[in-house]
């Protein structure tokens, strides 16, 4: 047995006393010798060829002890942890080697363990849940998007520019007769009314015809980003090359056939309503679930080890770094761009990391309280789901995700489902609009009350 004693020596901390047998340490000593002997020189032997006994005689009996401890300790530690029935959340620390030699090793170390928390109520929780409804206006907006996607751009040459047209222009801007940087372009396509240019520019193109060359007088806004132009009156010289319009298809049964598998517009609208309702319902369900989990976390009491929070922050930064690398950046470069350092980012993440740790601990306790388990079918279903999602073989997924991790994910999801299933949803409270009455005290007040709106505005 490697465990000699396990004593609680602090909040979320135990001290383990363990031993490594003479036989196990001798085996580790031999492994250490074979690992480092090629680098050891002993007079009378070629480098790396000296027998173990000669090296120990020349350099001392304990020459391999440090390496042997590194080899033997992990197995002894794991056995001691299992025997003690503790759940470490960080690496052991504060080692005290009491004895080491041919008779084995006696040592102690401290271990931070998973905290014992107190749960609040997690059954019968109440939270607001949005009622789901899709309006006719929302369906119409979705249909308009589809119309826009199918629009054709058609040249127009028999009229002047109108609002909503797409014009092709050359332009160059002048401030006090001098062209300014960034104020010139050729064959530029501009949608009139898009607000892409400063106020007044687009409107003054309306009414002109193809081939015309003309000037536009406009004034840059006072808050314009280029200080040398902010609030300045300028002149743009324009040449109009072309006019185009966007033609939308007719919103009818033929359109429905072209953009979907449906035969009629009514069927397409029905399908849109169904899909939009499902999406809204999913969002409402997620929001409701999130509110319930917040209530669970708020009711958790207990001292959380700092190392668990720090590890949570590490995980969040590593995830951020991974996503940045997918975009051709990395965490340090991104920090330089936004003018922050890692310390500031870690502080930003701290509250969320602590919340995540508390939720994990709460879910684990609910799993234990309710006897939730992951069946073989549950595990296989999860592996297949990942395989389908990532386009990988099932064996690859099983190799990448340990079964213990899969089981943890499954039972945690079951705990969340349990919380939701036992919760009560309430409708969001409407903000009441108070009606106020003003007592009329003078004829002047009565007259003002009866005056037209535009007069009151004046």
C-alpha positions in Angstrom: 0.0 0.0 0.0 1.4 3.4 -0.9 -1.0 5.5 1.3 0.0 5.8 4.9 -2.4 8.6 6.0 -4.7 11.3 4.6 -5.4 14.2 6.8 -7.4 17.4 6.1 -5.1 20.3 6.8 -7.1 23.2 5.3 -10.2 24.2 3.4 -10.2 22.1 0.3 -6.7 20.8 1.2 -5.4 17.4 2.5 -1.9 16.2 3.3 -1.1 12.7 2.0 1.7 10.6 3.6 2.7 7.9 1.2 5.5 5.4 0.7 7.3 3.8 -2.3 8.4 0.3 -1.6 12.1 -0.7 -1.8 11.3 -3.0 -4.8 9.4 -0.2 -6.7 12.1 2.3 -6.0 14.9 -0.1 -7.0 13.1 -0.6 -10.3 12.7 3.1 -10.8 16.4 3.6 -10.0 17.3 1.1 -12.7 15.1 2.9 -15.2 16.7 6.2 -14.2 20.2 4.7 -14.8 19.2 3.4 -18.3 17.7 6.8 -19.1 20.8 9.0 -18.2 23.8 6.6 -18.4 24.7 7.7 -22.0 25.6 11.2 -20.6 27.7 10.0 -17.6 31.5 9.8 -17.7 33.5 7.7 -15.2 37.3 7.4 -15.3 38.3 4.1 -16.9 35.1 3.7 -19.0 34.0 5.2 -22.3 31.2 7.7 -21.8 27.9 6.0 -21.4 29.5 2.5 -20.8 30.1 2.6 -17.0 28.1 0.0 -15.0 25.5 1.3 -12.6 27.5 0.2 -9.5 30.6 2.0 -10.6 28.7 5.2 -11.3 27.1 5.0 -7.8 30.4 4.3 -6.2 32.0 7.3 -8.0 29.2 9.8 -7.7 27.5 8.6 -4.6 24.7 6.1 -3.9 21.9 8.7 -4.5 23.1 9.8 -7.9 19.9 8.5 -9.6 17.5 9.2 -6.8 16.0 12.4 -8.2 15.3 10.8 -11.6 14.0 7.7 -9.9 11.6 9.7 -7.8 10.2 11.4 -10.9 9.6 7.9 -12.4 8.1 6.3 -9.3 6.1 9.1 -7.7 3.2 9.3 -10.3 2.2 5.7 -9.9 2.5 5.8 -6.1 0.5 9.1 -6.0 -2.3 7.8 -8.2 -2.6 4.7 -6.0 -2.7 6.9 -2.8 -5.3 9.2 -4.3 -7.5 6.2 -5.2 -7.1 4.6 -1.8 -7.8 8.0 0.0 -10.9 8.5 -2.2 -10.1 12.1 -2.8 -10.6 14.2 -6.0 -7.6 16.4 -6.7 -8.1 19.6 -8.7 -4.5 20.6 -9.1 -1.0 19.2 -8.9 0.4 18.2 -5.5 2.7 20.7 -3.7 4.8 21.3 -0.6 6.7 18.0 -0.9 8.5 16.7 2.2 10.9 13.8 1.5 11.3 12.2 4.9 13.5 9.3 3.8 14.9 7.9 0.5 17.2 5.0 -0.1 17.4 1.3 -0.7 14.6 0.7 1.8 12.3 2.8 -0.4 10.8 6.3 0.0 8.7 8.0 2.7 7.2 11.4 1.8 4.3 13.7 2.2 2.6 16.3 0.0 -0.3 18.6 0.0 -3.2 18.3 -2.4 -6.0 20.7 -3.3 -9.2 18.7 -3.6 -12.6 19.4 -5.1 -14.6 21.5 -2.7 -17.8 20.4 -0.9 -20.5 22.8 -1.8 -24.0 23.4 -0.5 -26.8 23.5 -3.2 -29.8 25.6 -2.9 -33.2 24.5 -4.3 -33.0 23.2 -7.9 -36.5 21.8 -8.2 -39.5 24.0 -8.8 -37.4 27.0 -9.9 -39.3 29.9 -11.5 -38.1 32.1 -14.4 -39.6 34.2 -17.1 -40.0 32.6 -20.6 -40.8 34.5 -23.7 -44.0 33.5 -25.5 -43.1 32.6 -29.1 -45.0 34.1 -32.1 -44.1 34.9 -35.6 -45.8 38.0 -37.1 -46.9 38.5 -40.7 -44.4 41.4 -40.9 -41.5 39.0 -40.0 -42.6 36.5 -42.7 -42.9 39.4 -45.2 -39.4 40.5 -44.3 -38.0 37.0 -44.9 -39.8 36.8 -48.2 -38.3 40.2 -49.1 -34.8 38.8 -48.4 -35.5 36.0 -50.8 -36.8 38.5 -53.4 -33.6 40.5 -53.0 -31.5 37.4 -53.5 -33.2 36.7 -56.8 -33.2 40.3 -58.0 -31.8 41.2 -61.5 -29.7 44.4 -62.1 -31.0 46.0 -65.3 -29.5 49.0 -67.3 -31.6 52.1 -67.7 -30.9 54.7 -70.4 -34.2 56.5 -71.0 -34.6 58.6 -67.9 -32.8 60.6 -65.3 -31.5 59.2 -61.9 -34.2 58.5 -59.3 -34.0 57.5 -55.7 -33.1 53.8 -55.3 -31.2 53.6 -58.6 -27.7 52.2 -58.8 -25.4 54.8 -60.6 -21.9 54.4 -62.0 -19.9 57.6 -61.5 -16.5 59.1 -61.5 -16.0 61.6 -58.7 -13.3 63.8 -57.3 -13.6 66.1 -54.3 -12.0 69.6 -53.9 -11.5 71.7 -50.7 -10.9 75.3 -51.6 -10.0 74.2 -55.2 -7.5 71.6 -54.0 -8.2 67.8 -54.4 -8.1 66.0 -51.1 -7.0 62.5 -50.2 -9.6 59.7 -50.5 -12.0 61.9 -52.4 -11.5 60.4 -55.9 -12.8 57.2 -57.6 -13.7 56.0 -61.1 -16.5 53.7 -62.3 -17.9 53.7 -58.7 -21.2 52.0 -58.2 -23.4 53.8 -55.7 -27.0 53.0 -54.7 -28.9 56.3 -54.3 -30.4 56.5 -50.8 -28.1 54.0 -49.3 -26.4 56.6 -47.1 -23.0 55.4 -48.1 -21.8 59.0 -48.7 -22.0 62.1 -46.6 -25.5 63.8 -46.3 -26.5 65.6 -49.5 -24.2 63.9 -51.9 -26.5 61.1 -53.1 -29.6 63.3 -53.3 -27.9 65.8 -55.6 -27.2 63.1 -58.2 -31.0 62.6 -58.6 -32.3 64.2 -61.8 -29.1 63.9 -63.8 -28.8 61.8 -67.0 -26.2 59.5 -68.4 -23.1 61.3 -69.8 -23.6 64.5 -67.7 -20.7 66.1 -65.9 -21.7 68.3 -63.0 -20.6 69.6 -59.6 -22.1 68.9 -56.2 -21.7 71.3 -53.3 -21.8 69.5 -49.9 -20.5 70.1 -46.4 -18.8 67.4 -44.3 -20.3 66.7 -40.9 -18.7 68.4 -37.9 -18.0 65.1 -36.4 -16.3 63.7 -39.6 -13.3 61.4 -38.7 -10.8 63.4 -40.9 -10.2 66.6 -38.9 -9.0 68.6 -42.0 -12.4 68.1 -43.6 -14.8 68.1 -40.6 -17.4 70.9 -41.1 -15.8 72.0 -44.4 -17.8 72.9 -47.5 -16.4 71.0 -50.6 -17.1 70.5 -54.2 -17.3 67.1 -55.9 -17.0 66.9 -59.7 -19.1 64.1 -61.0 -19.4 62.3 -64.3 -22.4 60.0 -64.6 -21.6 56.9 -66.7 -24.7 54.7 -66.2 -27.9 54.0 -64.4 -29.1 50.6 -63.2 -32.2 49.4 -61.3 -32.8 46.3 -59.3 -35.7 44.3 -60.6 -37.4 42.1 -58.1 -39.4 39.0 -59.3 -43.1 38.8 -58.7 -44.0 37.4 -55.4 -46.3 34.6 -56.6 -46.6 30.8 -56.9 -43.9 30.8 -59.7 -41.5 32.5 -57.4 -42.2 29.9 -54.7 -41.4 27.1 -57.1 -38.2 28.7 -58.1 -36.8 29.2 -54.6 -38.2 26.2 -52.8 -39.7 22.7 -53.1 -43.2 24.1 -52.7 -45.8 24.6 -55.4 -47.5 27.6 -54.0 -46.6 30.8 -52.2 -49.0 29.9 -49.4 -47.0 26.7 -48.8 -43.7 28.6 -48.8 -45.1 31.1 -46.2 -46.3 28.2 -44.1 -42.9 26.7 -44.1 -41.2 30.0 -43.3 -43.5 30.5 -40.4 -42.8 26.9 -39.1 -39.0 27.3 -39.3 -39.1 30.8 -37.8 -41.3 29.6 -35.0 -38.9 26.7 -34.3 -35.9 29.0 -34.3 -37.6 31.4 -31.9 -38.7 28.6 -29.7 -35.2 27.2 -29.5 -33.9 30.7 -28.5 -36.6 31.1 -25.9 -35.8 27.6 -24.5 -32.1 28.4 -24.3 -32.7 31.8 -22.6 -35.1 30.1 -20.1 -32.5 27.4 -19.4 -29.8 30.0 -18.9 -31.9 31.9 -16.4 -32.6 28.7 -14.4 -28.9 27.8 -14.3 -28.1 31.3 -13.1 -30.5 30.7 -10.2 -28.8 27.4 -9.4 -25.3 29.0 -9.4 -26.5 32.0 -7.3 -27.6 29.5 -4.6 -24.3 27.6 -4.5 -22.3 28.2 -1.3 -18.8 27.0 -0.5 -15.2 28.2 -0.9 -14.0 27.5 -4.5 -10.2 26.8 -4.8 -8.4 29.5 -6.6 -6.7 27.0 -8.9 -10.0 25.9 -10.3 -10.9 29.4 -11.2 -7.5 30.0 -12.7 -7.8 26.8 -14.8 -11.2 28.0 -16.0 -9.6 31.2 -17.1 -6.8 29.3 -18.8 -9.4 27.2 -20.7 -11.2 30.4 -21.9 -7.9 32.0 -23.1 -6.8 28.8 -24.8 -10.2 28.7 -26.6 -9.9 32.3 -27.6 -6.3 31.6 -28.9 -7.6 28.7 -30.9 -10.3 30.7 -32.6 -7.9 33.6 -33.3 -5.4 31.1 -34.9 -8.2 29.9 -37.2 -8.4 33.5 -38.4 -4.6 33.8 -38.9 -3.9 35.6 -35.5 -2.8 34.5 -32.1 -3.7 35.6 -28.6 -0.5 37.8 -28.0 -0.9 39.6 -31.3 -4.6 40.2 -30.7 -3.7 41.7 -27.3 -1.3 44.1 -29.0 -4.0 45.2 -31.4 -6.6 45.9 -28.7 -4.1 47.5 -26.3 -4.6 45.1 -23.5 -2.4 42.6 -21.6 -3.1 39.1 -20.5 -3.5 40.2 -16.9 -6.4 42.5 -17.8 -8.1 39.8 -19.9 -7.8 37.3 -17.1 -9.5 39.7 -14.8 -12.3 40.2 -17.3 -12.8 36.4 -17.5 -12.6 35.8 -13.7 -16.4 36.2 -12.9 -17.4 33.9 -15.8 -14.8 31.3 -14.9 -16.0 31.3 -11.2 -19.6 31.0 -12.4 -18.7 28.0 -14.7 -16.9 26.2 -11.9 -19.8 26.6 -9.6 -22.2 25.3 -12.2 -20.0 22.3 -12.9 -19.9 21.5 -9.2 -23.7 22.0 -8.8 -24.4 19.7 -11.8 -22.2 17.0 -10.3 -24.0 17.2 -7.0 -27.4 17.1 -8.8 -26.2 14.0 -10.8 -25.3 12.3 -7.5 -28.5 13.4 -5.7 -30.8 12.2 -8.5 -28.8 9.1 -9.4 -28.4 10.1 -13.0 -26.4 7.8 -15.2 -25.0 7.5 -18.7 -26.1 4.2 -20.4 -24.1 2.4 -23.1 -26.7 3.6 -25.6 -26.3 7.2 -24.4 -22.5 7.0 -24.9 -22.7 5.4 -28.4 -25.3 8.0 -29.4 -23.1 10.8 -28.3 -20.0 9.4 -30.1 -22.1 9.0 -33.3 -23.4 12.6 -33.0 -19.8 13.9 -32.8 -18.7 11.6 -35.7 -21.5 13.0 -37.9 -20.9 16.6 -36.9 -17.1 16.5 -37.6 -17.2 14.0 -40.5 -14.9 11.6 -38.7 -14.9 7.8 -38.2 -16.4 6.5 -35.0 -13.1 5.0 -33.9 -11.4 8.3 -34.3 -14.0 10.0 -32.1 -13.7 7.4 -29.4 -9.9 7.7 -29.4 -10.2 11.5 -29.2 -12.8 11.7 -26.4 -12.3 9.4 -23.4 -15.4 7.5 -22.2 -15.1 9.2 -18.8 -15.4 12.6 -20.5 -18.4 11.4 -22.6 -20.2 10.1 -19.5 -19.6 13.4 -17.8 -21.1 15.4 -20.6 -24.1 13.1 -20.8 -25.0 13.1 -17.1 -24.4 16.9 -16.9 -26.9 17.4 -19.8 -29.3 15.1 -18.0 -28.9 17.2 -14.8 -29.7 20.4 -16.8 -32.7 18.7 -18.4 -33.9 17.7 -14.9 -33.7 21.3 -13.7 -35.7 22.5 -16.7 -38.3 19.7 -16.5 -38.9 20.6 -12.9 -39.0 24.3 -13.4 -42.0 26.6 -13.8 -42.1 29.2 -16.6 -43.8 32.5 -16.2 -44.7 35.1 -18.8 -42.5 38.3 -18.8 -44.2 41.1 -16.9 -45.4 44.0 -18.9 -44.3 47.4 -17.9 -47.4 49.3 -17.0 -48.0 52.7 -18.5 -49.3 55.1 -15.9 -52.0 57.5 -17.0 -51.5 60.9 -15.5 -54.1 63.6 -15.3 -53.2 67.3 -15.0 -55.6 69.6 -13.3 -56.4 72.6 -15.4 -55.8 75.7 -13.3 -55.9 78.5 -15.8 -57.6 79.3 -19.1 -54.1 79.6 -20.7 -53.4 76.0 -19.7 -56.7 74.9 -21.3 -55.9 76.7 -24.5 -52.5 75.2 -24.7 -54.0 71.7 -24.3 -56.3 72.3 -27.2 -53.7 73.8 -29.5 -52.5 71.9 -32.6 -49.4 69.7 -32.2 -47.3 71.9 -34.5 -48.0 75.0 -32.5 -47.1 73.2 -29.3 -43.8 72.1 -30.8 -43.0 75.7 -31.7 
